[in-house]
Amino acid sequence: MDAARISWLTAAETARLIAGGAISSEEHVRACLARIEQTESTVQAWAHLDADYALAQARDAAQRRRCGQPCGPLHGVAVGIKDIIDVRGLPTEDGTVLHAGRMPHVDATVVSRLRAAGAVILGKTVTTELATFAPGRTRNPHDPECTPGGSSSGSAAAVAAGQVPAALGSQTNGSLIRPASYCGVHGFKPTFGLLPRTGVLRLSRTLDHLGVLARSLEDLALLVECIAGYDDDDPDTAPPRPRPPLTRVLAQEPPLPPRFALVRTPFWERLDDDARGAFDELAQALGEHAQPFELPAAAAQAIDWHRTIFEADLAASFESEYERGADRLSDALRGQIERGRRVTAVDYLKAQARIAIVNEGLAGLFENYDAIVTPAALGTAPRGLASTGDPLLATLWTYCGLPALALPLARGGNGLPLGIQLVGARGDDARLLRTARWLCAAVATNR
């Protein structure tokens, strides 16, 4: 198999081929590095890449296989790591000059679990400034004059460009779902607390989620299953329990055809024509399996409650950066921190308390529907590189801690990708993936 074809394999396909001896981990990693060499001058997805280090890991994987040692489900598969997630011995600079040269000596928990599953850590992908709104240097692989989204910009672009089959990202507002939509890849933000955040830059304990960007639903299930679970050092992870059987449930047929709630969101008038058209086309394809659903009035207010928590937590998390280097921060981040410093304790606690109230209001929905279908972004990737786009359509689901998927099911009139967002009940990640598989098959049948 030639390198060009290897570089476009999914993570699951790569793992199967390596396990079967059809290709080696070194061949796979060399194919990824070759693709990066071909495209990186345009895409600029990597904050730090050490080819020798990646190849050394691949050779170690091959040696373990030859010696008959246990091989994990990601044995020999390259994965990119967003540059707010610590990797032992590689710089983690968080997209800011204030952290330049920072070198962690311990892996983040999710990186340790990737290594235990056999993955090769290919390198660190570009993030925005402290994972907020000021863009990094990455460009959209489909059109380098357009944003890839953010803050998981490098991870989404690297997967979309064929540079790596999967990458870790994060989301505190819309930082994973939006770039997945703009770059035309699969994105998965699991239920709050499913993935441990130890060793990851903290923006907001209440809102921070980790997630995965990849080329297939199978890849998403495979990676999340490998890294999910309780962590003593992250108090928001669930108590010790078996890891969710995501890959097994994904492969099953639903016992009954799923039912979908079509949610246009309170911000429908802000969507561009392509996004509205794609949503309406999907609704028509789903036919009797989908019904319009109007969100409770509190849903629109949740955007303000999210902002209250987000900005107050930014002010606390980045107090040191602000105090010693405010002039080195972007105007946007400096403004967020300064607004956050003015948030009252009463407003902050009210905003936090309403998370449970909004989730209670949505609980009845998930008794009648398997998933919410809603747009992933306001449109295709905006032209220009001064912004990463608007996270508005992911904010509510992040605030509520619900699992969400971005599915690359549509394209705009300009040819750029346009994602559809699928949202599930809190803790029901496996069923959400299975429902997404059914949905993708139904859309393919109707085309």
KAKAMO-V57588 format. One record per backbone hydrogen bond with DSSP energy under -1.0 kcal/mol. NH is the residue of the N-H (numbers start at 1). CO is the residue of the C=O. E is the energy in kcal/mol with one decimal. If there is no record, write none. Layout:
# KAKAMO-V57588
nh: [NH NH]
co: [CO CO]
e: [E E]
This chain:
# KAKAMO-V57588
nh: [6 7 8 9 14 15 16 17 18 19 20 21 22 23 28 29 30 31 32 33 34 35 36 37 38 39 40 42 43 44 47 48 54 55 56 57 58 59 60 61 62 63 64 65 66 67 68 69 74 75 76 77 79 80 81 83 84 85 86 89 90 92 94 96 99 100 102 108 109 112 113 114 115 116 117 118 119 120 122 124 125 126 129 130 131 132 139 140 146 147 152 153 154 156 157 158 159 160 161 162 163 167 168 169 171 178 180 181 182 183 184 185 186 187 188 189 192 194 200 201 208 209 211 212 213 214 220 221 222 223 224 225 226 227 228 229 234 237 246 249 250 251 252 260 261 262 263 270 271 272 276 277 278 279 280 281 282 283 284 285 286 287 289 290 291 293 299 302 303 305 306 307 308 309 310 311 312 313 314 315 316 317 318 319 322 323 324 325 326 328 329 334 335 336 337 338 339 340 341 342 343 348 349 350 351 352 353 354 355 358 359 360 361 362 363 366 368 369 370 371 372 373 374 376 384 394 398 399 400 402 404 405 406 407 409 410 412 415 418 420 421 422 423 424 428 432 433 434 435 436 437 438 439 440 441 442 443 444 445 446]
co: [2 3 5 6 10 11 12 13 14 15 16 18 17 17 24 25 26 27 28 29 30 31 32 33 34 35 36 39 39 40 124 124 50 51 52 53 54 55 56 57 58 59 60 61 62 63 65 64 117 72 118 74 120 166 123 125 82 82 199 104 87 102 83 93 96 97 99 86 198 108 109 110 111 112 113 115 114 77 79 48 81 45 134 94 128 129 43 146 143 382 175 151 126 152 153 154 155 156 157 159 158 213 80 211 209 174 176 177 178 179 180 180 214 406 212 404 401 191 197 84 204 171 169 188 167 186 216 217 218 219 220 221 222 223 224 194 231 234 244 245 246 247 249 289 371 291 373 267 268 378 272 273 274 275 276 277 278 279 280 281 282 283 286 287 260 262 296 298 300 301 302 303 304 305 306 307 308 309 310 311 312 313 314 316 318 319 320 321 322 325 326 330 331 332 333 334 335 336 337 339 340 344 345 346 347 348 349 350 352 354 355 356 357 358 359 362 365 365 259 259 423 261 421 419 145 391 394 395 396 397 189 422 187 420 407 418 416 412 410 407 374 405 372 403 425 428 429 430 431 432 433 434 435 436 437 438 439 440 441 442]
e: [-2.1 -2.3 -1.0 -1.6 -2.4 -2.6 -2.1 -2.4 -2.6 -2.5 -2.0 -1.1 -1.8 -1.1 -2.2 -2.9 -2.8 -2.0 -2.1 -2.7 -2.3 -2.2 -2.4 -2.3 -1.8 -1.8 -3.1 -1.4 -2.6 -1.7 -2.4 -1.9 -2.3 -2.7 -2.2 -1.8 -1.9 -2.5 -2.1 -2.2 -2.1 -2.3 -2.3 -2.0 -2.4 -2.0 -1.3 -2.5 -2.5 -1.8 -2.7 -2.4 -2.4 -2.2 -2.1 -2.1 -1.3 -2.3 -2.7 -2.2 -2.2 -2.1 -1.6 -1.9 -1.4 -1.4 -2.0 -2.4 -1.7 -2.4 -2.1 -1.9 -2.5 -2.2 -1.5 -1.7 -2.4 -2.8 -2.2 -2.7 -2.5 -2.7 -2.2 -2.4 -2.0 -2.0 -2.6 -2.0 -2.5 -2.0 -2.0 -1.1 -2.3 -2.1 -2.5 -2.6 -1.8 -2.4 -2.1 -1.3 -2.4 -2.4 -2.6 -2.5 -2.7 -1.6 -1.9 -2.1 -2.7 -2.4 -1.1 -2.1 -2.3 -1.8 -2.4 -2.9 -2.0 -2.3 -1.8 -2.6 -2.8 -1.7 -2.3 -1.9 -2.8 -2.4 -1.7 -2.5 -2.6 -2.7 -2.4 -2.3 -1.4 -1.4 -1.7 -2.4 -1.9 -2.1 -2.2 -2.4 -2.6 -1.5 -1.3 -2.9 -2.4 -3.1 -2.6 -2.0 -1.5 -2.8 -2.1 -2.7 -2.6 -2.0 -2.6 -2.3 -2.1 -2.5 -2.0 -2.1 -2.1 -1.3 -2.3 -1.6 -2.3 -2.6 -2.2 -1.5 -1.0 -1.8 -2.8 -1.9 -2.2 -2.0 -3.2 -2.8 -1.8 -2.7 -2.3 -2.1 -1.6 -3.3 -2.7 -1.0 -2.4 -2.7 -2.3 -1.7 -1.1 -2.0 -1.3 -2.6 -2.3 -2.0 -2.6 -2.3 -2.3 -2.6 -1.9 -1.2 -1.1 -2.3 -2.6 -2.2 -2.3 -2.1 -2.5 -1.6 -1.4 -2.8 -2.2 -2.1 -1.8 -1.4 -1.1 -1.4 -1.3 -1.8 -2.5 -1.2 -2.9 -2.9 -2.5 -1.5 -3.3 -2.5 -1.8 -2.7 -2.0 -1.9 -2.4 -2.7 -2.5 -3.0 -2.1 -1.2 -2.8 -2.1 -2.3 -2.4 -2.9 -2.2 -2.3 -2.3 -2.4 -1.8 -2.1 -2.2 -2.8 -2.3 -2.1 -1.9 -2.5 -2.8 -2.0 -2.4 -2.5 -2.2 -2.0 -1.5]
